[in-house]
């Protein structure tokens, strides 16, 4: 036969269970922090490698002969376009 009353649990048993769960949470948190540090260190290492590689690639592109020639051609093209626009404006006046 069931009763409507809640089963009695002594306070000291509840307290023991509480501290057991708190301790388990602490262990899990410490394990997680160790793992997170490993992953974080790897991420930082990869990011620094990326920055170095990116800077080297940028320098290589900026200092290559083809890049210098492309810049000169671009400035020549812009200059030529500007000259044609000026000529068209002067002709329309």
PDB file of N, CA, C and O in Angstrom:
ATOM      1  N   UNK A   1       0.832  -1.180   0.000  1.00  0.00           N
ATOM      2  CA  UNK A   1       0.000   0.000   0.000  1.00  0.00           C
ATOM      3  C   UNK A   1       0.882   1.251   0.000  1.00  0.00           C
ATOM      4  O   UNK A   1       1.797   1.370   0.815  1.00  0.00           O
ATOM      5  N   UNK A   2       0.604   2.184  -0.917  1.00  0.00           N
ATOM      6  CA  UNK A   2       1.381   3.412  -1.018  1.00  0.00           C
ATOM      7  C   UNK A   2       0.745   4.490  -0.160  1.00  0.00           C
ATOM      8  O   UNK A   2      -0.470   4.557   0.022  1.00  0.00           O
ATOM      9  N   UNK A   3       1.629   5.327   0.356  1.00  0.00           N
ATOM     10  CA  UNK A   3       1.127   6.457   1.145  1.00  0.00           C
ATOM     11  C   UNK A   3       1.389   7.738   0.386  1.00  0.00           C
ATOM     12  O   UNK A   3       2.161   7.758  -0.573  1.00  0.00           O
ATOM     13  N   UNK A   4       0.765   8.776   0.804  1.00  0.00           N
ATOM     14  CA  UNK A   4       0.956  10.068   0.138  1.00  0.00           C
ATOM     15  C   UNK A   4       2.142  10.816   0.732  1.00  0.00           C
ATOM     16  O   UNK A   4       2.508  11.890   0.253  1.00  0.00           O
ATOM     17  N   UNK A   5       2.726  10.264   1.748  1.00  0.00           N
ATOM     18  CA  UNK A   5       3.849  10.934   2.399  1.00  0.00           C
ATOM     19  C   UNK A   5       5.152  10.629   1.660  1.00  0.00           C
ATOM     20  O   UNK A   5       5.338   9.540   1.118  1.00  0.00           O
ATOM     21  N   UNK A   6       6.053  11.621   1.651  1.00  0.00           N
ATOM     22  CA  UNK A   6       7.352  11.455   1.028  1.00  0.00           C
ATOM     23  C   UNK A   6       8.232  10.583   1.911  1.00  0.00           C
ATOM     24  O   UNK A   6       8.188  10.669   3.138  1.00  0.00           O
ATOM     25  N   UNK A   7       9.032   9.741   1.261  1.00  0.00           N
ATOM     26  CA  UNK A   7       9.923   8.879   2.020  1.00  0.00           C
ATOM     27  C   UNK A   7      10.948   9.742   2.742  1.00  0.00           C
ATOM     28  O   UNK A   7      11.530  10.656   2.159  1.00  0.00           O
ATOM     29  N   UNK A   8      11.150   9.453   3.962  1.00  0.00           N
ATOM     30  CA  UNK A   8      12.059  10.244   4.792  1.00  0.00           C
ATOM     31  C   UNK A   8      13.504   9.899   4.466  1.00  0.00           C
ATOM     32  O   UNK A   8      13.883   8.728   4.419  1.00  0.00           O
ATOM     33  N   UNK A   9      14.301  10.932   4.241  1.00  0.00           N
ATOM     34  CA  UNK A   9      15.743  10.759   4.056  1.00  0.00           C
ATOM     35  C   UNK A   9      16.438  11.592   5.109  1.00  0.00           C
ATOM     36  O   UNK A   9      16.162  12.784   5.239  1.00  0.00           O
ATOM     37  N   UNK A  10      17.311  10.999   5.843  1.00  0.00           N
ATOM     38  CA  UNK A  10      18.024  11.758   6.868  1.00  0.00           C
ATOM     39  C   UNK A  10      18.889  12.858   6.244  1.00  0.00           C
ATOM     40  O   UNK A  10      19.409  12.701   5.139  1.00  0.00           O
ATOM     41  N   UNK A  11      19.031  13.943   6.950  1.00  0.00           N
ATOM     42  CA  UNK A  11      19.761  15.107   6.451  1.00  0.00           C
ATOM     43  C   UNK A  11      21.211  14.769   6.141  1.00  0.00           C
ATOM     44  O   UNK A  11      21.766  15.277   5.167  1.00  0.00           O
ATOM     45  N   UNK A  12      21.831  13.919   6.951  1.00  0.00           N
ATOM     46  CA  UNK A  12      23.242  13.616   6.723  1.00  0.00           C
ATOM     47  C   UNK A  12      23.447  12.830   5.422  1.00  0.00           C
ATOM     48  O   UNK A  12      24.488  12.978   4.781  1.00  0.00           O
ATOM     49  N   UNK A  13      22.472  11.994   5.015  1.00  0.00           N
ATOM     50  CA  UNK A  13      22.577  11.277   3.744  1.00  0.00           C
ATOM     51  C   UNK A  13      22.469  12.247   2.559  1.00  0.00           C
ATOM     52  O   UNK A  13      23.188  12.124   1.568  1.00  0.00           O
ATOM     53  N   UNK A  14      21.573  13.192   2.686  1.00  0.00           N
ATOM     54  CA  UNK A  14      21.417  14.197   1.632  1.00  0.00           C
ATOM     55  C   UNK A  14      22.693  15.026   1.512  1.00  0.00           C
ATOM     56  O   UNK A  14      23.147  15.326   0.407  1.00  0.00           O
ATOM     57  N   UNK A  15      23.264  15.391   2.650  1.00  0.00           N
ATOM     58  CA  UNK A  15      24.493  16.177   2.653  1.00  0.00           C
ATOM     59  C   UNK A  15      25.653  15.398   2.033  1.00  0.00           C
ATOM     60  O   UNK A  15      26.446  15.973   1.287  1.00  0.00           O
ATOM     61  N   UNK A  16      25.767  14.111   2.327  1.00  0.00           N
ATOM     62  CA  UNK A  16      26.822  13.270   1.744  1.00  0.00           C
ATOM     63  C   UNK A  16      26.649  13.202   0.225  1.00  0.00           C
ATOM     64  O   UNK A  16      27.618  13.335  -0.523  1.00  0.00           O
ATOM     65  N   UNK A  17      25.426  12.998  -0.216  1.00  0.00           N
ATOM     66  CA  UNK A  17      25.159  12.933  -1.655  1.00  0.00           C
ATOM     67  C   UNK A  17      25.478  14.271  -2.328  1.00  0.00           C
ATOM     68  O   UNK A  17      26.035  14.303  -3.425  1.00  0.00           O
ATOM     69  N   UNK A  18      25.123  15.367  -1.668  1.00  0.00           N
ATOM     70  CA  UNK A  18      25.404  16.700  -2.195  1.00  0.00           C
ATOM     71  C   UNK A  18      26.904  16.888  -2.403  1.00  0.00           C
ATOM     72  O   UNK A  18      27.335  17.318  -3.473  1.00  0.00           O
ATOM     73  N   UNK A  19      27.700  16.567  -1.383  1.00  0.00           N
ATOM     74  CA  UNK A  19      29.149  16.739  -1.493  1.00  0.00           C
ATOM     75  C   UNK A  19      29.757  15.799  -2.531  1.00  0.00           C
ATOM     76  O   UNK A  19      30.742  16.147  -3.182  1.00  0.00           O
ATOM     77  N   UNK A  20      29.183  14.625  -2.687  1.00  0.00           N
ATOM     78  CA  UNK A  20      29.676  13.695  -3.714  1.00  0.00           C
ATOM     79  C   UNK A  20      29.466  14.305  -5.106  1.00  0.00           C
ATOM     80  O   UNK A  20      30.364  14.259  -5.947  1.00  0.00           O
ATOM     81  N   UNK A  21      28.283  14.875  -5.345  1.00  0.00           N
ATOM     82  CA  UNK A  21      28.025  15.504  -6.639  1.00  0.00           C
ATOM     83  C   UNK A  21      28.916  16.727  -6.853  1.00  0.00           C
ATOM     84  O   UNK A  21      29.399  16.953  -7.963  1.00  0.00           O
ATOM     85  N   UNK A  22      29.136  17.513  -5.805  1.00  0.00           N
ATOM     86  CA  UNK A  22      30.016  18.685  -5.927  1.00  0.00           C
ATOM     87  C   UNK A  22      31.437  18.262  -6.295  1.00  0.00           C
ATOM     88  O   UNK A  22      32.092  18.896  -7.121  1.00  0.00           O
ATOM     89  N   UNK A  23      31.899  17.184  -5.669  1.00  0.00           N
ATOM     90  CA  UNK A  23      33.239  16.696  -5.957  1.00  0.00           C
ATOM     91  C   UNK A  23      33.346  16.161  -7.385  1.00  0.00           C
ATOM     92  O   UNK A  23      34.348  16.389  -8.063  1.00  0.00           O
ATOM     93  N   UNK A  24      32.316  15.452  -7.837  1.00  0.00           N
ATOM     94  CA  UNK A  24      32.310  14.972  -9.216  1.00  0.00           C
ATOM     95  C   UNK A  24      32.324  16.131 -10.210  1.00  0.00           C
ATOM     96  O   UNK A  24      33.021  16.090 -11.224  1.00  0.00           O
ATOM     97  N   UNK A  25      31.555  17.146  -9.906  1.00  0.00           N
ATOM     98  CA  UNK A  25      31.551  18.329 -10.773  1.00  0.00           C
ATOM     99  C   UNK A  25      32.926  18.972 -10.831  1.00  0.00           C
ATOM    100  O   UNK A  25      33.367  19.423 -11.889  1.00  0.00           O
ATOM    101  N   UNK A  26      33.604  19.013  -9.682  1.00  0.00           N
ATOM    102  CA  UNK A  26      34.954  19.593  -9.626  1.00  0.00           C
ATOM    103  C   UNK A  26      35.919  18.788 -10.493  1.00  0.00           C
ATOM    104  O   UNK A  26      36.712  19.370 -11.234  1.00  0.00           O
ATOM    105  N   UNK A  27      35.862  17.455 -10.411  1.00  0.00           N
ATOM    106  CA  UNK A  27      36.743  16.612 -11.211  1.00  0.00           C
ATOM    107  C   UNK A  27      36.482  16.804 -12.699  1.00  0.00           C
ATOM    108  O   UNK A  27      37.411  16.909 -13.500  1.00  0.00           O
ATOM    109  N   UNK A  28      35.212  16.847 -13.049  1.00  0.00           N
ATOM    110  CA  UNK A  28      34.855  17.040 -14.458  1.00  0.00           C
ATOM    111  C   UNK A  28      35.342  18.397 -14.948  1.00  0.00           C
ATOM    112  O   UNK A  28      35.875  18.506 -16.052  1.00  0.00           O
ATOM    113  N   UNK A  29      35.159  19.431 -14.129  1.00  0.00           N
ATOM    114  CA  UNK A  29      35.597  20.781 -14.504  1.00  0.00           C
ATOM    115  C   UNK A  29      37.108  20.810 -14.699  1.00  0.00           C
ATOM    116  O   UNK A  29      37.580  21.408 -15.666  1.00  0.00           O
ATOM    117  N   UNK A  30      37.881  20.185 -13.814  1.00  0.00           N
ATOM    118  CA  UNK A  30      39.339  20.169 -13.936  1.00  0.00           C
ATOM    119  C   UNK A  30      39.779  19.422 -15.193  1.00  0.00           C
ATOM    120  O   UNK A  30      40.679  19.867 -15.905  1.00  0.00           O
ATOM    121  N   UNK A  31      39.137  18.282 -15.459  1.00  0.00           N
ATOM    122  CA  UNK A  31      39.467  17.537 -16.678  1.00  0.00           C
ATOM    123  C   UNK A  31      39.171  18.370 -17.922  1.00  0.00           C
ATOM    124  O   UNK A  31      39.951  18.397 -18.874  1.00  0.00           O
ATOM    125  N   UNK A  32      38.033  19.044 -17.890  1.00  0.00           N
ATOM    126  CA  UNK A  32      37.661  19.860 -19.035  1.00  0.00           C
ATOM    127  C   UNK A  32      38.664  20.998 -19.239  1.00  0.00           C
ATOM    128  O   UNK A  32      39.037  21.292 -20.375  1.00  0.00           O
ATOM    129  N   UNK A  33      39.101  21.639 -18.159  1.00  0.00           N
ATOM    130  CA  UNK A  33      40.060  22.733 -18.263  1.00  0.00           C
ATOM    131  C   UNK A  33      41.398  22.251 -18.824  1.00  0.00           C
ATOM    132  O   UNK A  33      42.034  22.956 -19.608  1.00  0.00           O
ATOM    133  N   UNK A  34      41.826  21.048 -18.424  1.00  0.00           N
ATOM    134  CA  UNK A  34      43.070  20.499 -18.974  1.00  0.00           C
ATOM    135  C   UNK A  34      42.940  20.280 -20.472  1.00  0.00           C
ATOM    136  O   UNK A  34      43.819  20.665 -21.244  1.00  0.00           O
ATOM    137  N   UNK A  35      41.844  19.663 -20.878  1.00  0.00           N
ATOM    138  CA  UNK A  35      41.615  19.424 -22.304  1.00  0.00           C
ATOM    139  C   UNK A  35      41.496  20.743 -23.070  1.00  0.00           C
ATOM    140  O   UNK A  35      42.040  20.890 -24.164  1.00  0.00           O
ATOM    141  N   UNK A  36      40.784  21.685 -22.485  1.00  0.00           N
ATOM    142  CA  UNK A  36      40.611  22.976 -23.135  1.00  0.00           C
ATOM    143  C   UNK A  36      41.950  23.678 -23.313  1.00  0.00           C
ATOM    144  O   UNK A  36      42.176  24.313 -24.342  1.00  0.00           O
ATOM    145  N   UNK A  37      42.837  23.576 -22.337  1.00  0.00           N
ATOM    146  CA  UNK A  37      44.158  24.179 -22.465  1.00  0.00           C
ATOM    147  C   UNK A  37      44.939  23.566 -23.621  1.00  0.00           C
ATOM    148  O   UNK A  37      45.618  24.274 -24.365  1.00  0.00           O
ATOM    149  N   UNK A  38      44.838  22.246 -23.767  1.00  0.00           N
ATOM    150  CA  UNK A  38      45.523  21.588 -24.889  1.00  0.00           C
ATOM    151  C   UNK A  38      45.016  22.136 -26.222  1.00  0.00           C
ATOM    152  O   UNK A  38      45.804  22.495 -27.097  1.00  0.00           O
ATOM    153  N   UNK A  39      43.691  22.195 -26.365  1.00  0.00           N
ATOM    154  CA  UNK A  39      43.100  22.678 -27.607  1.00  0.00           C
ATOM    155  C   UNK A  39      43.419  24.155 -27.829  1.00  0.00           C
ATOM    156  O   UNK A  39      43.683  24.581 -28.954  1.00  0.00           O
ATOM    157  N   UNK A  40      43.392  24.921 -26.755  1.00  0.00           N
ATOM    158  CA  UNK A  40      43.678  26.346 -26.865  1.00  0.00           C
ATOM    159  C   UNK A  40      45.125  26.568 -27.305  1.00  0.00           C
ATOM    160  O   UNK A  40      45.388  27.421 -28.153  1.00  0.00           O
ATOM    161  N   UNK A  41      46.058  25.814 -26.741  1.00  0.00           N
ATOM    162  CA  UNK A  41      47.461  25.940 -27.136  1.00  0.00           C
ATOM    163  C   UNK A  41      47.635  25.593 -28.612  1.00  0.00           C
ATOM    164  O   UNK A  41      48.364  26.275 -29.332  1.00  0.00           O
ATOM    165  N   UNK A  42      46.976  24.550 -29.052  1.00  0.00           N
ATOM    166  CA  UNK A  42      47.058  24.162 -30.469  1.00  0.00           C
ATOM    167  C   UNK A  42      46.484  25.255 -31.363  1.00  0.00           C
ATOM    168  O   UNK A  42      47.059  25.575 -32.403  1.00  0.00           O
ATOM    169  N   UNK A  43      45.355  25.827 -30.962  1.00  0.00           N
ATOM    170  CA  UNK A  43      44.748  26.914 -31.748  1.00  0.00           C
ATOM    171  C   UNK A  43      45.694  28.114 -31.825  1.00  0.00           C
ATOM    172  O   UNK A  43      45.872  28.696 -32.894  1.00  0.00           O
ATOM    173  N   UNK A  44      46.293  28.479 -30.708  1.00  0.00           N
ATOM    174  CA  UNK A  44      47.221  29.613 -30.695  1.00  0.00           C
ATOM    175  C   UNK A  44      48.428  29.351 -31.586  1.00  0.00           C
ATOM    176  O   UNK A  44      48.881  30.241 -32.306  1.00  0.00           O
ATOM    177  N   UNK A  45      48.941  28.142 -31.536  1.00  0.00           N
ATOM    178  CA  UNK A  45      50.092  27.766 -32.362  1.00  0.00           C
ATOM    179  C   UNK A  45      49.732  27.876 -33.842  1.00  0.00           C
ATOM    180  O   UNK A  45      50.484  28.456 -34.626  1.00  0.00           O
ATOM    181  N   UNK A  46      48.588  27.323 -34.222  1.00  0.00           N
ATOM    182  CA  UNK A  46      48.162  27.380 -35.616  1.00  0.00           C
ATOM    183  C   UNK A  46      47.924  28.816 -36.082  1.00  0.00           C
ATOM    184  O   UNK A  46      48.252  29.166 -37.215  1.00  0.00           O
ATOM    185  N   UNK A  47      47.356  29.640 -35.212  1.00  0.00           N
ATOM    186  CA  UNK A  47      47.092  31.029 -35.586  1.00  0.00           C
ATOM    187  C   UNK A  47      48.403  31.780 -35.827  1.00  0.00           C
ATOM    188  O   UNK A  47      48.507  32.547 -36.785  1.00  0.00           O
ATOM    189  N   UNK A  48      49.396  31.568 -34.974  1.00  0.00           N
ATOM    190  CA  UNK A  48      50.676  32.250 -35.179  1.00  0.00           C
ATOM    191  C   UNK A  48      51.343  31.766 -36.467  1.00  0.00           C
ATOM    192  O   UNK A  48      51.939  32.565 -37.188  1.00  0.00           O
ATOM    193  N   UNK A  49      51.250  30.475 -36.762  1.00  0.00           N
ATOM    194  CA  UNK A  49      51.790  29.954 -38.020  1.00  0.00           C
ATOM    195  C   UNK A  49      51.074  30.579 -39.213  1.00  0.00           C
ATOM    196  O   UNK A  49      51.706  30.926 -40.211  1.00  0.00           O
ATOM    197  N   UNK A  50      49.754  30.720 -39.105  1.00  0.00           N
ATOM    198  CA  UNK A  50      48.980  31.339 -40.176  1.00  0.00           C
ATOM    199  C   UNK A  50      49.432  32.775 -40.408  1.00  0.00           C
ATOM    200  O   UNK A  50      49.629  33.184 -41.552  1.00  0.00           O
ATOM    201  N   UNK A  51      49.599  33.546 -39.333  1.00  0.00           N
ATOM    202  CA  UNK A  51      50.006  34.946 -39.473  1.00  0.00           C
ATOM    203  C   UNK A  51      51.376  35.057 -40.133  1.00  0.00           C
ATOM    204  O   UNK A  51      51.581  35.906 -41.000  1.00  0.00           O
ATOM    205  N   UNK A  52      52.323  34.195 -39.722  1.00  0.00           N
ATOM    206  CA  UNK A  52      53.653  34.218 -40.324  1.00  0.00           C
ATOM    207  C   UNK A  52      53.577  33.883 -41.809  1.00  0.00           C
ATOM    208  O   UNK A  52      54.167  34.570 -42.643  1.00  0.00           O
ATOM    209  N   UNK A  53      52.850  32.831 -42.125  1.00  0.00           N
ATOM    210  CA  UNK A  53      52.730  32.397 -43.517  1.00  0.00           C
ATOM    211  C   UNK A  53      52.044  33.458 -44.366  1.00  0.00           C
ATOM    212  O   UNK A  53      52.461  33.727 -45.493  1.00  0.00           O
ATOM    213  N   UNK A  54      51.005  34.051 -43.830  1.00  0.00           N
ATOM    214  CA  UNK A  54      50.274  35.087 -44.557  1.00  0.00           C
ATOM    215  C   UNK A  54      51.171  36.295 -44.823  1.00  0.00           C
ATOM    216  O   UNK A  54      51.144  36.855 -45.919  1.00  0.00           O
ATOM    217  N   UNK A  55      51.959  36.700 -43.835  1.00  0.00           N
ATOM    218  CA  UNK A  55      52.857  37.836 -44.015  1.00  0.00           C
ATOM    219  C   UNK A  55      53.915  37.531 -45.076  1.00  0.00           C
ATOM    220  O   UNK A  55      54.233  38.384 -45.905  1.00  0.00           O
ATOM    221  N   UNK A  56      54.451  36.323 -45.047  1.00  0.00           N
ATOM    222  CA  UNK A  56      55.450  35.934 -46.060  1.00  0.00           C
ATOM    223  C   UNK A  56      54.851  35.943 -47.449  1.00  0.00           C
ATOM    224  O   UNK A  56      55.474  36.431 -48.391  1.00  0.00           O
ATOM    225  N   UNK A  57      53.630  35.402 -47.589  1.00  0.00           N
ATOM    226  CA  UNK A  57      52.970  35.394 -48.896  1.00  0.00           C
ATOM    227  C   UNK A  57      52.701  36.809 -49.388  1.00  0.00           C
ATOM    228  O   UNK A  57      52.900  37.109 -50.565  1.00  0.00           O
ATOM    229  N   UNK A  58      52.249  37.677 -48.491  1.00  0.00           N
ATOM    230  CA  UNK A  58      51.976  39.062 -48.854  1.00  0.00           C
ATOM    231  C   UNK A  58      53.252  39.756 -49.322  1.00  0.00           C
ATOM    232  O   UNK A  58      53.252  40.446 -50.342  1.00  0.00           O
ATOM    233  N   UNK A  59      54.347  39.568 -48.565  1.00  0.00           N
ATOM    234  CA  UNK A  59      55.621  40.171 -48.953  1.00  0.00           C
ATOM    235  C   UNK A  59      56.097  39.637 -50.296  1.00  0.00           C
ATOM    236  O   UNK A  59      56.581  40.392 -51.139  1.00  0.00           O
ATOM    237  N   UNK A  60      55.955  38.343 -50.485  1.00  0.00           N
ATOM    238  CA  UNK A  60      56.379  37.723 -51.740  1.00  0.00           C
ATOM    239  C   UNK A  60      55.584  38.298 -52.917  1.00  0.00           C
ATOM    240  O   UNK A  60      56.145  38.585 -53.974  1.00  0.00           O
ATOM    241  N   UNK A  61      54.279  38.459 -52.723  1.00  0.00           N
ATOM    242  CA  UNK A  61      53.442  39.005 -53.797  1.00  0.00           C
ATOM    243  C   UNK A  61      53.777  40.462 -54.087  1.00  0.00           C
ATOM    244  O   UNK A  61      53.805  40.875 -55.246  1.00  0.00           O
ATOM    245  N   UNK A  62      54.029  41.237 -53.042  1.00  0.00           N
ATOM    246  CA  UNK A  62      54.309  42.655 -53.236  1.00  0.00           C
ATOM    247  C   UNK A  62      55.679  42.890 -53.868  1.00  0.00           C
ATOM    248  O   UNK A  62      55.865  43.859 -54.604  1.00  0.00           O
ATOM    249  N   UNK A  63      56.626  42.020 -53.587  1.00  0.00           N
ATOM    250  CA  UNK A  63      57.992  42.228 -54.061  1.00  0.00           C
ATOM    251  C   UNK A  63      58.329  41.462 -55.335  1.00  0.00           C
ATOM    252  O   UNK A  63      59.456  41.557 -55.822  1.00  0.00           O
ATOM    253  N   UNK A  64      57.402  40.723 -55.875  1.00  0.00           N
ATOM    254  CA  UNK A  64      57.697  39.964 -57.089  1.00  0.00           C
ATOM    255  C   UNK A  64      57.699  40.896 -58.304  1.00  0.00           C
ATOM    256  O   UNK A  64      57.057  41.947 -58.303  1.00  0.00           O
ATOM    257  N   UNK A  65      58.433  40.487 -59.334  1.00  0.00           N
ATOM    258  CA  UNK A  65      58.515  41.306 -60.553  1.00  0.00           C
ATOM    259  C   UNK A  65      57.158  41.440 -61.222  1.00  0.00           C
ATOM    260  O   UNK A  65      56.792  42.518 -61.690  1.00  0.00           O
ATOM    261  N   UNK A  66      56.419  40.348 -61.265  1.00  0.00           N
ATOM    262  CA  UNK A  66      55.116  40.403 -61.933  1.00  0.00           C
ATOM    263  C   UNK A  66      54.163  41.340 -61.196  1.00  0.00           C
ATOM    264  O   UNK A  66      53.346  42.015 -61.823  1.00  0.00           O
ATOM    265  N   UNK A  67      54.265  41.384 -59.867  1.00  0.00           N
ATOM    266  CA  UNK A  67      53.403  42.293 -59.108  1.00  0.00           C
ATOM    267  C   UNK A  67      53.774  43.742 -59.395  1.00  0.00           C
ATOM    268  O   UNK A  67      52.901  44.600 -59.523  1.00  0.00           O
ATOM    269  N   UNK A  68      55.078  44.010 -59.496  1.00  0.00           N
ATOM    270  CA  UNK A  68      55.507  45.380 -59.804  1.00  0.00           C
ATOM    271  C   UNK A  68      55.055  45.791 -61.198  1.00  0.00           C
ATOM    272  O   UNK A  68      54.606  46.918 -61.408  1.00  0.00           O
ATOM    273  N   UNK A  69      55.177  44.871 -62.145  1.00  0.00           N
ATOM    274  CA  UNK A  69      54.744  45.153 -63.512  1.00  0.00           C
ATOM    275  C   UNK A  69      53.229  45.375 -63.550  1.00  0.00           C
ATOM    276  O   UNK A  69      52.739  46.273 -64.234  1.00  0.00           O
ATOM    277  N   UNK A  70      52.497  44.542 -62.803  1.00  0.00           N
ATOM    278  CA  UNK A  70      51.032  44.697 -62.770  1.00  0.00           C
ATOM    279  C   UNK A  70      50.640  46.047 -62.184  1.00  0.00           C
ATOM    280  O   UNK A  70      49.697  46.677 -62.662  1.00  0.00           O
ATOM    281  N   UNK A  71      51.353  46.497 -61.156  1.00  0.00           N
ATOM    282  CA  UNK A  71      51.062  47.812 -60.574  1.00  0.00           C
ATOM    283  C   UNK A  71      51.312  48.919 -61.585  1.00  0.00           C
ATOM    284  O   UNK A  71      50.512  49.844 -61.723  1.00  0.00           O
ATOM    285  N   UNK A  72      52.450  48.810 -62.300  1.00  0.00           N
ATOM    286  CA  UNK A  72      52.763  49.832 -63.300  1.00  0.00           C
ATOM    287  C   UNK A  72      51.721  49.853 -64.411  1.00  0.00           C
ATOM    288  O   UNK A  72      51.286  50.921 -64.843  1.00  0.00           O
ATOM    289  N   UNK A  73      51.322  48.671 -64.872  1.00  0.00           N
ATOM    290  CA  UNK A  73      50.302  48.606 -65.916  1.00  0.00           C
ATOM    291  C   UNK A  73      48.981  49.202 -65.440  1.00  0.00           C
ATOM    292  O   UNK A  73      48.285  49.883 -66.194  1.00  0.00           O
ATOM    293  N   UNK A  74      48.648  48.935 -64.185  1.00  0.00           N
ATOM    294  CA  UNK A  74      47.404  49.474 -63.625  1.00  0.00           C
ATOM    295  C   UNK A  74      47.456  50.998 -63.573  1.00  0.00           C
ATOM    296  O   UNK A  74      46.491  51.670 -63.937  1.00  0.00           O
ATOM    297  N   UNK A  75      48.581  51.538 -63.121  1.00  0.00           N
ATOM    298  CA  UNK A  75      48.693  53.004 -63.076  1.00  0.00           C
ATOM    299  C   UNK A  75      48.670  53.596 -64.482  1.00  0.00           C
ATOM    300  O   UNK A  75      48.088  54.659 -64.700  1.00  0.00           O
ATOM    301  N   UNK A  76      49.309  52.903 -65.446  1.00  0.00           N
ATOM    302  CA  UNK A  76      49.274  53.384 -66.827  1.00  0.00           C
ATOM    303  C   UNK A  76      47.844  53.366 -67.365  1.00  0.00           C
ATOM    304  O   UNK A  76      47.418  54.296 -68.050  1.00  0.00           O
ATOM    305  N   UNK A  77      47.110  52.303 -67.048  1.00  0.00           N
ATOM    306  CA  UNK A  77      45.729  52.183 -67.505  1.00  0.00           C
ATOM    307  C   UNK A  77      44.873  53.291 -66.905  1.00  0.00           C
ATOM    308  O   UNK A  77      44.069  53.907 -67.603  1.00  0.00           O
ATOM    309  N   UNK A  78      45.048  53.546 -65.601  1.00  0.00           N
ATOM    310  CA  UNK A  78      44.281  54.611 -64.951  1.00  0.00           C
ATOM    311  C   UNK A  78      44.639  55.963 -65.539  1.00  0.00           C
ATOM    312  O   UNK A  78      43.763  56.804 -65.742  1.00  0.00           O
ATOM    313  N   UNK A  79      45.915  56.180 -65.813  1.00  0.00           N
ATOM    314  CA  UNK A  79      46.348  57.441 -66.403  1.00  0.00           C
ATOM    315  C   UNK A  79      45.750  57.610 -67.791  1.00  0.00           C
ATOM    316  O   UNK A  79      45.290  58.695 -68.148  1.00  0.00           O
ATOM    317  N   UNK A  80      45.759  56.544 -68.565  1.00  0.00           N
ATOM    318  CA  UNK A  80      45.199  56.590 -69.918  1.00  0.00           C
ATOM    319  C   UNK A  80      43.702  56.875 -69.874  1.00  0.00           C
ATOM    320  O   UNK A  80      43.196  57.662 -70.674  1.00  0.00           O
ATOM    321  N   UNK A  81      42.989  56.238 -68.942  1.00  0.00           N
ATOM    322  CA  UNK A  81      41.554  56.482 -68.805  1.00  0.00           C
ATOM    323  C   UNK A  81      41.283  57.928 -68.413  1.00  0.00           C
ATOM    324  O   UNK A  81      40.337  58.544 -68.905  1.00  0.00           O
ATOM    325  N   UNK A  82      42.108  58.464 -67.533  1.00  0.00           N
ATOM    326  CA  UNK A  82      41.954  59.842 -67.086  1.00  0.00           C
ATOM    327  C   UNK A  82      42.176  60.806 -68.254  1.00  0.00           C
ATOM    328  O   UNK A  82      41.433  61.773 -68.425  1.00  0.00           O
ATOM    329  N   UNK A  83      43.195  60.533 -69.041  1.00  0.00           N
ATOM    330  CA  UNK A  83      43.491  61.391 -70.190  1.00  0.00           C
ATOM    331  C   UNK A  83      42.337  61.368 -71.190  1.00  0.00           C
ATOM    332  O   UNK A  83      41.953  62.412 -71.717  1.00  0.00           O
ATOM    333  N   UNK A  84      41.789  60.196 -71.450  1.00  0.00           N
ATOM    334  CA  UNK A  84      40.667  60.124 -72.399  1.00  0.00           C
ATOM    335  C   UNK A  84      39.439  60.853 -71.863  1.00  0.00           C
ATOM    336  O   UNK A  84      38.719  61.496 -72.627  1.00  0.00           O
ATOM    337  N   UNK A  85      39.197  60.761 -70.577  1.00  0.00           N
ATOM    338  CA  UNK A  85      38.051  61.491 -69.997  1.00  0.00           C
ATOM    339  C   UNK A  85      38.247  62.997 -70.125  1.00  0.00           C
ATOM    340  O   UNK A  85      37.305  63.724 -70.438  1.00  0.00           O
ATOM    341  N   UNK A  86      39.466  63.462 -69.884  1.00  0.00           N
ATOM    342  CA  UNK A  86      39.746  64.896 -69.993  1.00  0.00           C
ATOM    343  C   UNK A  86      39.573  65.354 -71.434  1.00  0.00           C
ATOM    344  O   UNK A  86      39.018  66.422 -71.692  1.00  0.00           O
ATOM    345  N   UNK A  87      40.053  64.539 -72.374  1.00  0.00           N
ATOM    346  CA  UNK A  87      39.909  64.896 -73.784  1.00  0.00           C
ATOM    347  C   UNK A  87      38.438  64.975 -74.166  1.00  0.00           C
ATOM    348  O   UNK A  87      38.031  65.894 -74.877  1.00  0.00           O
ATOM    349  N   UNK A  88      37.632  64.016 -73.699  1.00  0.00           N
ATOM    350  CA  UNK A  88      36.215  64.042 -74.009  1.00  0.00           C
ATOM    351  C   UNK A  88      35.526  65.274 -73.429  1.00  0.00           C
ATOM    352  O   UNK A  88      34.659  65.862 -74.076  1.00  0.00           O
ATOM    353  N   UNK A  89      35.900  65.661 -72.234  1.00  0.00           N
ATOM    354  CA  UNK A  89      35.289  66.853 -71.616  1.00  0.00           C
ATOM    355  C   UNK A  89      35.683  68.106 -72.391  1.00  0.00           C
ATOM    356  O   UNK A  89      34.851  68.978 -72.643  1.00  0.00           O
ATOM    357  N   UNK A  90      36.976  68.189 -72.772  1.00  0.00           N
ATOM    358  CA  UNK A  90      37.420  69.364 -73.501  1.00  0.00           C
ATOM    359  C   UNK A  90      36.780  69.454 -74.884  1.00  0.00           C
ATOM    360  O   UNK A  90      36.503  70.548 -75.377  1.00  0.00           O
ATOM    361  N   UNK A  91      36.550  68.308 -75.501  1.00  0.00           N
ATOM    362  CA  UNK A  91      35.950  68.286 -76.828  1.00  0.00           C
ATOM    363  C   UNK A  91      34.487  68.703 -76.761  1.00  0.00           C
ATOM    364  O   UNK A  91      33.987  69.370 -77.667  1.00  0.00           O
ATOM    365  N   UNK A  92      33.789  68.305 -75.670  1.00  0.00           N
ATOM    366  CA  UNK A  92      32.365  68.646 -75.532  1.00  0.00           C
ATOM    367  C   UNK A  92      32.165  70.133 -75.268  1.00  0.00           C
ATOM    368  O   UNK A  92      31.083  70.655 -75.539  1.00  0.00           O
ATOM    369  N   UNK A  93      33.136  70.807 -74.767  1.00  0.00           N
ATOM    370  CA  UNK A  93      32.971  72.237 -74.436  1.00  0.00           C
ATOM    371  C   UNK A  93      33.072  73.110 -75.594  1.00  0.00           C
ATOM    372  O   UNK A  93      32.954  74.328 -75.462  1.00  0.00           O
TER     373      UNK A  93
END
